Amino acid sequence: MSEYAGKGSNPSRFLASIFFLLLIPFLAAQASEERLALRNIDIEAYPLISARAAILMDAASGDILYEKNPDLPIPPASLTKLMTIHLAFREVEAGRLSLDDYIPILKEDCAPDLPYRSSLMFLEAGMRVRLRELLVGLAIPSGNDAALALARAISGSLEGFAMEMNAQAREMGLSSTVFVEPSGLSERNMTTARDFANFCRAYVREHPQALKELHSLSEIRFPLLEHMPPGYGGRERPIEQKNRNSLIFDYPGCDGLKTGYIDESGYNIALTAERGTTRFIAVLLGGPGSSTVSGSVIRAENGKKLLDYGFDNFQTLRPQIVSLRPVRVWKGKRKNLELRPESELVFTARRDEAGKIVCDVIRDKEALAPISKGQEMGELVFSAEGRIVKRIKLVAVEDIPAANPLARLWDGIILFFRGGLKRT
């Protein structure tokens, strides 16, 4: 007698369980195809990505256009430095730091105290380096020394800065992201493709100047004589380092963001590119590679595939709604109520449908007070050839309290004799 039968089960239930287990891969594949079918994209156009996790997002709308293991935790490696830069910009915006402030460079932040093969800006103790130069050193050569110096300057310690990083991650809703230090060297830093794409979207929106001033720069030359410690009597011998994100050199529209690698994660990259009015965010984590050269090449090829898929198939739309007629309000202190879209009028559409989008306004023509600000009163429905592309709620722009008893009575009499409220 089998173990299952001995526990009071029956053979048919056991066989059904086995059948369901065998069916799981099929159901997962079918679910994937259904997600594609929502946008009517040919499944053959869906890119094959070798990274363990990847995601493609419309930067304006937040719509997800591609995902592969988007919630798989993977160490971000040097992508971590984007959070470090973000917190530095926050300090500047709060007036606690200036981009022209000199940042103390301590011995413990410099090369001899960092692991072998560390990416470096090549800081030395006592150098005179401005904050804006440290940010370039983080963005272009991915300087671990720059990350440590900046973290100590902002928070007083690496531990204190990691706490600020995690507080910011929680504030941004990055529930699967945790940091233990600011450079990305530690495998205990952790994120997911979904979390990091959401972070990058917020980063680009909050710091658009960073794309031009940091992430799309081709190289850094450092140190110069002006950076050397007092009393230095040698010649100027700057080290030239190229941007490690090769796509800024050969992919049209790419202007960021960051690469990363540690043994525990593989080859990571966070990308953004803009063409016309459309910008995409791509995050790829855990890319393969038997060497730095092969890993970097595969990473760049995967990034191009993902961005090509986005630009070939999708477009960001920002439709203009000329006017929304007010709602007639009965039994209220005001007779008319203006409506507004609940969220920004922006969404992603298939490129071949972009010129066919029509908008239907569905709303109540009349309503009874009281009405609360933000109360849902209808929706905008955007469609292309009968396929709904986007729904956006219409909400009240203000509170309308109930009128006095006499006014409510009068309106009630009118409504009674005309047969109640008129509906759309």
N, C-alpha and C positions, 0 to 999 in steps of 0.2 A: 504494500500500500504506500502511495506517495506521501511525502510530508504534508502537502496541501490537503489531500483527502483526509488525512488523519486529524486535521484541525477543523473538520466540519465543512470544508469547501466542497465544490463539486467540479468535475472535469470541465464542464462547459464554461464555468466562470474562469477557471484557470486558463483555458484556451482563449477566452475573450481578452484576458489580461495580456497574454503574449501577443495577440493580434494588435492590441492597442499600442504596445511598446514598439512593435515593428512599424506601426503607422506613424509614429511621432515624426521621423525625418520627412516623410511625405507631407504631413500637415504643416511642418515648419516651412518647407519649400513652397507649399501652396500659399501660406500666409505671406511669404516674401513676394510671390507673384501678384497677390491681391494688392499689396501696397503699391507695386508698380502699376497695376491696372488702374489705380485711382487717378493716375496722371496719363494713362494710355500711352506709356512709353514702351516701345518694343523691348522685350527682355534681352534681346541680343545687344542692345545699346548699353546695358548695365555693365559698368566696367569691372574687370577682374582685378582685385587689389590683393597683393601678397602680404601687406601689413596685417598683423593680428587684429587690429581694430582700426576703423576709419569712419569718418562722417563728413558729409558735405551739407552746408547750411547756407541759405540766403541771408546775407548779413543784415539786410533791411527788415525782412519779414520774420526771420527766425525759422522759416519753413525748412524741414529736413528733406533733402533730395536723394540722399544715399546714406546707408548705414550698414556697417559690418561690426558685429560685437560692440556696439556703442557703449555698453555699460561694463565692459571688462576692465578691471583695475590693472593699470600698468604704470610703472614709474615714469614720470614725465621727462626725466633727465634734465637737460638744459632748457627745456621749455619752461621750467620753473622760473627762469630769469625774467620771463614776461610779468609774472606776479611781482617780482622784486622791482622791476621798472615801474609797474603800475603804482606801487606804494610810494615810490620816490616822487612820481608825478603828483600823487595825492598830497604829499608834504609841501610841494611847491605851490599847488593850488590853495592850500590852507595858509600859506604865508609863513610856514615854519622853516622853509629852505628856499634858496634861490638857485637857479641853474648856474649862476656864476659864483656860488659859494665854493671855497676850497674845502675838500674833504680830507680829513687826516688819514694818512696811509701808515699803518702800523706794521711792524715786522711779522706778526702772526698772520697777516693777510697776504703775504707775498710768497713767491714761488717755493723757497726752501721748505716751507711748512705745509705745502699742498701735495696731494698724491701725485705719483708718477703719471705722466701723460695728461696732466690737467691742461685744459684750455686756459690760456693766460692773456691778459692785457700787457703783462710784463711790468707790473708795478714794483717799485722799490720803496723801502721805508723812508719817510721824510720827503717824498716827492710832493710837488705842488700841482694838484690835479683838481680841476673844477668838476662840479656835479655833472654838467652837460657832457664832459669828456668821459666820465665814468659810465654814463648811460650808453655812449657809443661803444665803449669797451665791453659792455654787457651784450649789446645787440649784434655787433659785427664779429669779433673774434670769440665771443662767448666767454669772456674772462671770468673765471672763478674767483680770481683775486679781486676783481672789481665788485663782484657780488658780496664778498665778505666785508670789504671796506665800507661799502654803502650800507649794509645791514647794521654794522656797528655804529656808524655815524647817525643813523636814524633812531635806533632803539637801544643803543648802548651795549647790546650783546646779540649773538646769533640766536640764542634761545628766545630772547624778548622779541626779536624780529619774526621768528617762526610763529610766535603767538599772534602777532599782528597779521601775518599771512593767513593763518587759519581763521581769524576773526573776519577778515575780508572775504574769504571763501564762503563762510557761513552767511554773511550778509548778502552775497551774490547768489545764494541758493545752490552752491556747488557741494551737494551732500556727499559725494563720493571722492572728494579731494582733500588731501591732508599734506602738510609740509612740515619737515623737521629742520630744514636749513634752506638758505636762500639761493644756492648755486645749482642744485640738481645733482650733485655728486652722490647723494645718498639714495639707495634703493628703497628707503623707507618713505620718501616722498611718493605720493600716489595720486592718480587721477584716472579719468575715463575719457574716451573720445567725446562723449556727449557733454560732460562737464567742461572739458577744455574748449570745445567749440563755443559753448555759451559764454565762457570767460572771454575768449578772443572777440566775440561779437560785442560784448560790453566794452572791452579794451579799445577796439577800433572806434566805437561810437564816442567814448569818453576822451580819447586822446588821438584824434585824427592827425594831429601834427606829427605824431611819432612815426608815421609811415614815411614821411618825407625827410624828417630830421634824423631818424635812426635806422629804420629797418630796410629802407631801399638804398642806403649808402653802399657803394661798391667796395670800399676798403677803409682801413684806418692806418695812419702812420704815427707810431708812438714808440718811445718817448722822444720829445723834442727838447732842445736846451732849456726852454722855459719851464719844463716840468721837473728838471733835475733838482736834487736837494741843494740847499745853500752850501757854497764852498766847492761845488763840483767843478773840476778844471779840465775835464775831458772834452772830446769832440762830440758833435751831434751824430748819432748813429741810430736813426729811427728804424723800427721793425715794421715792414709792410705786411698786413694781413688782409686777405680778401674776405668778403661776406661769405659765410658758409652756406647760405641759401642760394644755390646756383640758379634757381628759377627767376631771380630778379634780373639776371643777365640775359636770359633767352626766352622767357615766357611773357608774351605781350600782356600788359596790365598788372603783372605781379609786383607788389610793393611791400611784401612782408610774408611771414613774420619771423620765424625762428626755427632752427634745427636743434636736435639733441641726440645724445648717445651715451649710454652706459651699458656695460655688459648685461646687466639684469633686465634691461628694457628692450634693447635692440635700437634700431634707427627710427627716430621720431621726427616729425615735422608739423608745424602749424603754418598754414598758408593763407594768404588773402590776395585776391586779384579783382580788378575792376575794369569793366569795359562798358562804355556808355553809362547808363544809369543802373547797371547791375553789378553788385559786388558779392562774391562768394567767400565763405570761410571753409577751409578744409583742414581736418586734423587727422593725421595718420600716426598710429602708435605701434611699436613692436615690429618694425620692418626687418626683413632678413638681410644677411650680408656676411660673407666669409672674411672680408677685410674692409678697411675704411673706404677704399676706392669702390669696391663692388656695392657695399651697403649704401654709400652716398648716391651712386648711380641708380640703384633700384628705387631708393626713396624718391629721387627726383622724377623718375619715370612714373611711379605710382601717383605722385602729386599732379603731374601733368594730365594723366588719365582722368583723375577725378575732376579737375578743373575743366578739362575739355568736355566731359560729360555734362557739366553744369552749363557752360556757355553754349554748347551745341543744342541743348534741349529746353532750356528755361530762360525766363526773363523776369526781372522785377517790374511790377506795374504799380504806379501811384495814380489811380484814377481821381479825377476832379468831379465832385458833386456840386453842380451849380447852386442849387437851393433845395431846401427841404421845407415844405409847407408846414406851418405850425399846426398843432393839434388843438381843436376846440375843447375847452375845459368847462364842464358844467359843475355847479355848486361849489365853485372855488373863488378865491379872492381876486384871481385874474382869469380872463376869458381865453387867453391863448398861451400855448406852451411851445417853446422852441425845442427842437431835438438836435442831437449831435451824434456822430459815430462814437461808440464806446472806445475804440482803439484807432490807431493811425491807419489811414487808408493806404495800405501797402500790402501787397501779397505777390506770390510767385505764380506765374502762369506758364503753360507750355509755349514755347517760342512760336509754333505754328498756329496757336490759338490767340496770341496776344492782340491781334487786330480784330478779333471777332467778339471780344468781351462786351456784354451788355449788362446793365444794372437794373434790377427791379426793386422799387421801394415798397416795402410791405410794412404798413403801420396802421394804427388806429386813427381814424379821422377825428374821433371824439373820445373823451375820457371823463371820468368822475374824480373830483377832488375828494380827499387830499392826495397829492402826488409828491413823491420824494425825489430829490435830486439824484440822478443816476439810475432811476427806475427804468426798467426795460419797457419800451413803447413800440418796438417793431424791429425791423432789420433791413439791411441792404443785402441783396442776393446777386452776386456776380456770376454769370454763366457764359459758356461758349457753346453754341449749337445745342442747347438743352442740357449740357453737363455743368453742374454747379461747381464752380471753382473756389468760391470764398463766400462765407456769410459773416457779416459784421453787424453786431447789435446796434440799434438806435436807442439812446437813453435820454431822459429828461435833463435839461441843462440847469434846472433850478427847482426848489421846493415851491409847491403851490398849496397852501393850507386851505382848509374848508372855509367857505364864506359864512356870514352871519345867518342865523336861523331863517330870517325872512327871505334872504336871497336864495338860500337852499330850497325853501318851499316854492318860490316862484319858478326856479329852474325845474323842480320836480314836476310841477303842473304842466310846464311846456313839454317835458319829455314824455309825460303820460299821454297827452293828446296826440303827439306825433309818433308814438309807438316805440319809445326808448332810443338808445344810442344808435347812431349809424356806424356800421362796420365797413372796413375796407373791402 
